């Protein structure tokens, strides 16, 4: 009887848990679903009250966005800025994270603390100095400027994350490699980095999302040439309802590439978040 009662309790608990997760999933997905419906509706149907559920889908908003408004150039800007930010952030973060993971003195703690404080400060604190330096150097409204600024702001987060992954890898691995004749760099590159695959992918995804979705920094530091997609779609809407469907189409267009990439890399993301790397 006790075993049967325990089984029934577990089944009830599982049913409640799955019901809560199902409701939460619906609530999380619904804004994206509603935005998609607006993007394929005529304007008269998109903002009708009560909502119109039966309608003839149209791709006019997407056609206007990509063909007439030339949204592809903003996609290229976002791709370049995001890729450049991830490559530099992960390259620097791997070396810094590895060094701080193996450096156990008090100075290492204060370096991490300073990085944490820098990351926690409001972004507006840095934007005016960056804007002034961009004007002086002629880098204003360039993709290079956005990459450098995003790397500077997001690098502390990347270092903290990668350091935690490196700490999960035992020191004995590179020590064994160095006994076999490898230098410290060779041991790091050929032994530690391959093991760090899930951790590097996890840090790359977070860095990519931070750079890809950034709005305030590109808004202030760009004008025409280096405008990214989040800034571009803010140009549509305002008080004119005719442009809201175009803005919705832009939001869906921005989200789809990230959804595809995260779904493709989810096994690495889950493994990296749960295990960090390998256990010694």
VOPAGU-2260 file (C-alpha; in pm, 1 decimal, decimal comma):
REM VOPAGU-2260
SITE   aa  ch    i         X         Y         Z
SITE  UNK   A    0       0,0       0,0       0,0
SITE  UNK   A    1     279,6     239,2      86,3
SITE  UNK   A    2     449,8     173,7    -246,7
SITE  UNK   A    3     124,2     233,4    -433,1
SITE  UNK   A    4      62,5     553,5    -238,6
SITE  UNK   A    5     416,0     676,5    -310,9
SITE  UNK   A    6     370,5     602,4    -682,5
SITE  UNK   A    7      39,1     791,0    -688,5
SITE  UNK   A    8     197,4    1090,8    -515,4
SITE  UNK   A    9     483,2    1097,2    -761,7
SITE  UNK   A   10     240,5    1077,3   -1054,8
SITE  UNK   A   11      31,5    1360,4    -909,8
SITE  UNK   A   12     340,7    1573,7    -852,0
SITE  UNK   A   13     461,3    1507,3   -1207,8
SITE  UNK   A   14     118,8    1597,6   -1350,1
SITE  UNK   A   15     112,9    1927,4   -1156,7
SITE  UNK   A   16     470,2    2009,9   -1257,4
SITE  UNK   A   17     406,6    1940,0   -1625,6
SITE  UNK   A   18      82,7    2140,7   -1615,7
SITE  UNK   A   19     263,4    2441,4   -1467,9
SITE  UNK   A   20     541,8    2410,3   -1727,1
SITE  UNK   A   21     284,0    2383,7   -2007,7
SITE  UNK   A   22     104,0    2698,4   -1890,8
SITE  UNK   A   23     434,6    2882,8   -1851,5
SITE  UNK   A   24     543,9    2775,1   -2200,7
SITE  UNK   A   25     219,4    2902,6   -2352,0
SITE  UNK   A   26     257,4    3236,6   -2172,6
SITE  UNK   A   27     618,3    3265,7   -2292,4
SITE  UNK   A   28     540,3    3178,5   -2654,9
SITE  UNK   A   29     217,1    3377,1   -2687,5
SITE  UNK   A   30     379,0    3724,1   -2741,7
SITE  UNK   A   31     593,5    3579,9   -3020,9
SITE  UNK   A   32     286,7    3407,8   -3171,1
SITE  UNK   A   33      80,7    3728,7   -3149,4
SITE  UNK   A   34     357,8    3930,7   -3313,0
SITE  UNK   A   35     371,3    3675,8   -3594,6
SITE  UNK   A   36      -5,9    3705,7   -3646,3
SITE  UNK   A   37      20,8    4085,2   -3669,0
SITE  UNK   A   38     298,8    4052,7   -3927,0
SITE  UNK   A   39      79,9    3844,5   -4162,6
SITE  UNK   A   40    -242,9    4040,6   -4119,7
SITE  UNK   A   41    -375,4    4338,9   -4306,1
SITE  UNK   A   42    -359,3    4654,0   -4095,9
SITE  UNK   A   43    -736,9    4665,7   -4057,8
SITE  UNK   A   44    -732,8    4312,5   -3912,5
SITE  UNK   A   45    -412,5    4344,4   -3710,2
SITE  UNK   A   46    -556,0    4600,7   -3467,4
SITE  UNK   A   47    -924,7    4513,6   -3477,3
SITE  UNK   A   48   -1114,7    4483,7   -3149,0
SITE  UNK   A   49   -1218,3    4217,6   -3072,5
SITE  UNK   A   50    -922,7    4035,5   -3235,8
SITE  UNK   A   51    -979,7    3878,4   -3577,6
SITE  UNK   A   52    -881,2    3510,8   -3570,4
SITE  UNK   A   53   -1001,4    3413,3   -3918,1
SITE  UNK   A   54    -825,7    3614,8   -4187,4
SITE  UNK   A   55    -641,4    3585,1   -4517,4
SITE  UNK   A   56    -264,7    3580,2   -4452,7
SITE  UNK   A   57     -49,1    3827,0   -4641,0
SITE  UNK   A   58     325,7    3878,5   -4672,9
SITE  UNK   A   59     301,0    4247,1   -4763,6
SITE  UNK   A   60     476,9    4353,2   -4442,2
SITE  UNK   A   61     772,3    4120,7   -4513,0
SITE  UNK   A   62     787,9    4235,6   -4875,2
SITE  UNK   A   63     791,6    4599,3   -4767,0
SITE  UNK   A   64    1053,6    4529,3   -4501,2
SITE  UNK   A   65    1302,2    4327,3   -4705,5
SITE  UNK   A   66    1253,0    4460,9   -5057,4
SITE  UNK   A   67    1134,5    4820,1   -5029,8
SITE  UNK   A   68    1311,3    4913,6   -4705,2
SITE  UNK   A   69    1628,3    4711,9   -4775,4
SITE  UNK   A   70    1633,1    4534,7   -4438,7
SITE  UNK   A   71    1907,7    4299,7   -4559,6
SITE  UNK   A   72    2175,7    4566,9   -4505,6
SITE  UNK   A   73    2080,9    4583,3   -4138,0
SITE  UNK   A   74    2100,1    4203,8   -4120,1
SITE  UNK   A   75    2453,5    4217,2   -4262,0
SITE  UNK   A   76    2552,8    4482,4   -4007,0
SITE  UNK   A   77    2410,3    4276,5   -3720,3
SITE  UNK   A   78    2583,1    3960,5   -3844,1
SITE  UNK   A   79    2922,7    4130,5   -3874,9
SITE  UNK   A   80    2897,5    4301,5   -3535,9
SITE  UNK   A   81    2775,8    3985,6   -3362,8
SITE  UNK   A   82    3037,5    3757,9   -3520,4
SITE  UNK   A   83    3319,5    4002,3   -3448,0
SITE  UNK   A   84    3205,5    4047,4   -3087,9
SITE  UNK   A   85    3184,3    3672,7   -3026,4
SITE  UNK   A   86    3523,0    3594,7   -3183,3
SITE  UNK   A   87    3708,7    3861,4   -2984,8
SITE  UNK   A   88    3517,9    3803,4   -2659,6
SITE  UNK   A   89    3572,2    3428,5   -2663,8
SITE  UNK   A   90    3937,6    3453,2   -2770,1
SITE  UNK   A   91    4022,6    3699,0   -2492,8
SITE  UNK   A   92    3788,4    3529,5   -2247,4
SITE  UNK   A   93    3949,9    3187,7   -2293,7
SITE  UNK   A   94    4298,8    3315,0   -2214,7
SITE  UNK   A   95    4182,0    3537,3   -1928,1
SITE  UNK   A   96    3946,0    3276,2   -1785,2
SITE  UNK   A   97    4212,2    3004,9   -1799,3
SITE  UNK   A   98    4471,5    3228,7   -1637,9
SITE  UNK   A   99    4240,2    3335,9   -1355,8
SITE  UNK   A  100    4122,8    2977,4   -1300,5
SITE  UNK   A  101    4482,8    2866,7   -1245,6
SITE  UNK   A  102    4588,1    3178,4   -1050,0
SITE  UNK   A  103    4476,2    3134,9    -689,2
SITE  UNK   A  104    4626,4    3443,2    -527,7
SITE  UNK   A  105    4435,4    3741,0    -390,4
SITE  UNK   A  106    4511,6    3954,5    -697,6
SITE  UNK   A  107    4304,0    3716,3    -910,0
SITE  UNK   A  108    4000,0    3775,0    -688,2
SITE  UNK   A  109    4033,5    4153,1    -711,9
SITE  UNK   A  110    4067,7    4135,5   -1090,3
SITE  UNK   A  111    3742,7    3939,0   -1108,4
SITE  UNK   A  112    3576,2    4175,9    -864,0
SITE  UNK   A  113    3678,6    4477,8   -1071,8
SITE  UNK   A  114    3544,6    4309,0   -1385,9
SITE  UNK   A  115    3215,7    4237,8   -1208,2
SITE  UNK   A  116    3180,8    4600,0   -1093,3
SITE  UNK   A  117    3257,0    4725,2   -1444,8
SITE  UNK   A  118    2988,4    4496,1   -1590,4
SITE  UNK   A  119    2732,5    4599,7   -1328,5
SITE  UNK   A  120    2760,4    4974,0   -1397,9
SITE  UNK   A  121    2482,2    5130,8   -1611,5
SITE  UNK   A  122    2571,0    5136,0   -1980,3
SITE  UNK   A  123    2495,3    5505,1   -2008,2
SITE  UNK   A  124    2801,9    5558,4   -1789,7
SITE  UNK   A  125    3024,9    5447,4   -2077,5
SITE  UNK   A  126    2835,1    5571,3   -2380,2
SITE  UNK   A  127    2934,4    5938,5   -2362,0
SITE  UNK   A  128    3310,3    5862,3   -2335,5
SITE  UNK   A  129    3279,3    5607,8   -2616,4
SITE  UNK   A  130    3088,0    5859,6   -2829,6
SITE  UNK   A  131    3351,5    6126,5   -2769,0
SITE  UNK   A  132    3638,7    5889,2   -2854,2
SITE  UNK   A  133    3454,2    5768,8   -3164,8
SITE  UNK   A  134    3425,6    6127,7   -3289,4
SITE  UNK   A  135    3793,1    6193,2   -3222,5
SITE  UNK   A  136    3910,5    5877,3   -3401,8
SITE  UNK   A  137    3662,7    5889,7   -3690,3
SITE  UNK   A  138    3511,4    5553,1   -3593,8
SITE  UNK   A  139    3161,7    5686,1   -3532,5
SITE  UNK   A  140    2893,7    5494,3   -3723,1
SITE  UNK   A  141    3123,2    5199,8   -3805,5
SITE  UNK   A  142    3089,4    4829,7   -3739,0
SITE  UNK   A  143    3437,3    4823,4   -3584,0
SITE  UNK   A  144    3330,8    5072,3   -3317,6
SITE  UNK   A  145    3027,3    4864,3   -3220,4
SITE  UNK   A  146    3240,2    4549,5   -3197,8
SITE  UNK   A  147    3499,5    4717,4   -2974,3
SITE  UNK   A  148    3238,4    4872,8   -2745,8
SITE  UNK   A  149    3033,3    4554,2   -2712,9
SITE  UNK   A  150    3346,9    4351,7   -2640,4
SITE  UNK   A  151    3453,2    4602,5   -2373,4
SITE  UNK   A  152    3113,8    4594,7   -2202,4
SITE  UNK   A  153    3043,1    4220,1   -2227,5
SITE  UNK   A  154    3396,0    4086,7   -2177,5
SITE  UNK   A  155    3375,3    4068,4   -1793,6
SITE  UNK   A  156    3069,9    3842,2   -1822,2
SITE  UNK   A  157    3249,2    3614,2   -2068,8
SITE  UNK   A  158    3558,5    3593,0   -1846,3
SITE  UNK   A  159    3352,9    3504,9   -1539,8
SITE  UNK   A  160    3163,4    3232,5   -1725,3
SITE  UNK   A  161    3468,8    3076,2   -1891,3
SITE  UNK   A  162    3667,3    3087,9   -1567,5
SITE  UNK   A  163    3400,0    2877,3   -1396,0
SITE  UNK   A  164    3424,4    2619,0   -1674,6
SITE  UNK   A  165    3804,7    2608,9   -1659,8
SITE  UNK   A  166    3790,4    2550,8   -1284,2
SITE  UNK   A  167    3603,3    2224,5   -1348,5
SITE  UNK   A  168    3902,7    2088,0   -1541,0
SITE  UNK   A  169    4169,5    1933,3   -1312,9
SITE  UNK   A  170    4519,8    2080,3   -1321,0
SITE  UNK   A  171    4661,6    1730,9   -1370,6
SITE  UNK   A  172    4559,0    1728,2   -1737,3
SITE  UNK   A  173    4790,3    2007,3   -1852,8
SITE  UNK   A  174    5055,4    1897,5   -1603,6
SITE  UNK   A  175    5059,7    1554,0   -1765,6
SITE  UNK   A  176    5081,6    1715,2   -2110,1
SITE  UNK   A  177    5374,6    1931,9   -2000,3
SITE  UNK   A  178    5551,3    1627,4   -1855,7
SITE  UNK   A  179    5518,0    1471,0   -2202,7
SITE  UNK   A  180    5696,7    1771,4   -2356,0
SITE  UNK   A  181    5420,7    2024,9   -2426,8
SITE  UNK   A  182    5461,9    2390,0   -2341,7
SITE  UNK   A  183    5198,4    2563,7   -2129,5
SITE  UNK   A  184    5034,0    2706,1   -2443,6
SITE  UNK   A  185    5041,3    2369,1   -2623,3
SITE  UNK   A  186    4884,3    2200,6   -2322,2
SITE  UNK   A  187    4617,2    2469,7   -2315,6
SITE  UNK   A  188    4546,7    2458,7   -2689,4
SITE  UNK   A  189    4563,4    2084,7   -2758,4
SITE  UNK   A  190    4434,7    1944,4   -2428,0
SITE  UNK   A  191    4221,0    2197,5   -2240,0
SITE  UNK   A  192    4043,1    2377,9   -2525,5
SITE  UNK   A  193    3900,4    2057,7   -2685,1
SITE  UNK   A  194    3762,0    1954,6   -2346,9
SITE  UNK   A  195    3616,2    2302,8   -2303,8
SITE  UNK   A  196    3394,0    2266,9   -2612,9
SITE  UNK   A  197    3054,7    2281,7   -2433,1
SITE  UNK   A  198    3170,4    2568,9   -2212,6
SITE  UNK   A  199    3300,4    2770,4   -2507,2
SITE  UNK   A  200    2977,1    2712,9   -2700,1
SITE  UNK   A  201    2769,8    2819,2   -2398,2
SITE  UNK   A  202    2970,9    3138,0   -2348,1
SITE  UNK   A  203    2954,7    3206,8   -2723,6
SITE  UNK   A  204    2575,8    3178,3   -2726,6
SITE  UNK   A  205    2534,2    3423,4   -2438,9
SITE  UNK   A  206    2784,5    3663,8   -2593,3
SITE  UNK   A  207    2605,7    3632,7   -2927,2
SITE  UNK   A  208    2265,6    3706,7   -2774,2
SITE  UNK   A  209    2399,4    4009,6   -2587,0
SITE  UNK   A  210    2555,0    4154,2   -2903,3
SITE  UNK   A  211    2276,7    4058,6   -3143,5
SITE  UNK   A  212    1992,8    4204,7   -2935,7
SITE  UNK   A  213    2172,2    4520,3   -2817,6
SITE  UNK   A  214    1968,8    4833,0   -2886,4
SITE  UNK   A  215    2093,1    5130,0   -2683,6
SITE  UNK   A  216    2459,9    5118,5   -2787,5
SITE  UNK   A  217    2396,7    5100,0   -3167,4
SITE  UNK   A  218    2124,3    5360,7   -3132,8
SITE  UNK   A  219    2368,5    5618,1   -2991,6
SITE  UNK   A  220    2689,2    5520,1   -3171,3
SITE  UNK   A  221    2549,8    5478,2   -3524,5
SITE  UNK   A  222    2368,8    5698,0   -3773,8
SITE  UNK   A  223    2326,1    5530,1   -4114,5
SITE  UNK   A  224    2614,8    5302,2   -4216,0
SITE  UNK   A  225    2634,7    5061,8   -3920,0
SITE  UNK   A  226    2272,8    5054,1   -3804,1
SITE  UNK   A  227    2174,3    4710,8   -3672,9
SITE  UNK   A  228    1837,6    4535,5   -3692,8
SITE  UNK   A  229    1702,6    4626,0   -3345,0
SITE  UNK   A  230    1763,1    4994,5   -3418,8
SITE  UNK   A  231    1622,5    4965,0   -3771,6
SITE  UNK   A  232    1284,9    4823,7   -3665,6
SITE  UNK   A  233    1242,7    5104,4   -3413,4
SITE  UNK   A  234    1206,8    5335,2   -3712,6
SITE  UNK   A  235     872,8    5174,4   -3794,3
SITE  UNK   A  236     567,3    5230,1   -3582,6
SITE  UNK   A  237     536,2    5539,0   -3366,9
SITE  UNK   A  238     184,7    5679,0   -3413,0
SITE  UNK   A  239     126,7    5542,4   -3763,8
SITE  UNK   A  240     -48,3    5204,4   -3742,0
SITE  UNK   A  241      43,0    5125,6   -4103,5
SITE  UNK   A  242     401,4    5059,4   -3998,5
SITE  UNK   A  243     328,9    4841,4   -3697,3
SITE  UNK   A  244     286,5    4531,1   -3912,4
SITE  UNK   A  245     626,2    4606,1   -4068,8
SITE  UNK   A  246     776,9    4641,4   -3722,4
SITE  UNK   A  247     623,0    4307,2   -3624,2
SITE  UNK   A  248     768,0    4147,8   -3937,9
SITE  UNK   A  249    1107,1    4289,8   -3840,5
SITE  UNK   A  250    1081,1    4146,7   -3489,9
SITE  UNK   A  251    1003,2    3801,4   -3628,5
SITE  UNK   A  252    1287,5    3831,6   -3879,9
SITE  UNK   A  253    1530,4    3917,0   -3598,9
SITE  UNK   A  254    1416,9    3631,4   -3375,5
SITE  UNK   A  255    1419,5    3347,3   -3630,8
SITE  UNK   A  256    1800,3    3329,3   -3685,9
SITE  UNK   A  257    1863,7    3316,9   -3309,8
SITE  UNK   A  258    1597,7    3050,7   -3258,8
SITE  UNK   A  259    1752,9    2832,6   -3529,7
SITE  UNK   A  260    2107,6    2875,3   -3393,7
SITE  UNK   A  261    2008,2    2804,0   -3031,8
SITE  UNK   A  262    1802,6    2498,9   -3130,9
SITE  UNK   A  263    2097,9    2366,2   -3330,9
SITE  UNK   A  264    2341,5    2421,8   -3042,8
SITE  UNK   A  265    2106,2    2329,9   -2757,8
SITE  UNK   A  266    2279,5    2001,9   -2674,8
SITE  UNK   A  267    2607,3    2188,6   -2623,0
SITE  UNK   A  268    2428,3    2462,1   -2427,0
SITE  UNK   A  269    2259,5    2216,1   -2191,4
SITE  UNK   A  270    2577,0    2017,1   -2143,6
SITE  UNK   A  271    2776,7    2332,2   -2077,2
SITE  UNK   A  272    2526,8    2474,7   -1828,5
SITE  UNK   A  273    2486,1    2152,0   -1633,4
SITE  UNK   A  274    2835,0    2007,1   -1635,6
SITE  UNK   A  275    3066,8    2293,2   -1730,5
SITE  UNK   A  276    3316,7    2056,1   -1887,3
SITE  UNK   A  277    3438,8    1716,1   -1774,3
SITE  UNK   A  278    3477,3    1601,4   -1420,8
SITE  UNK   A  279    3819,7    1495,6   -1310,1
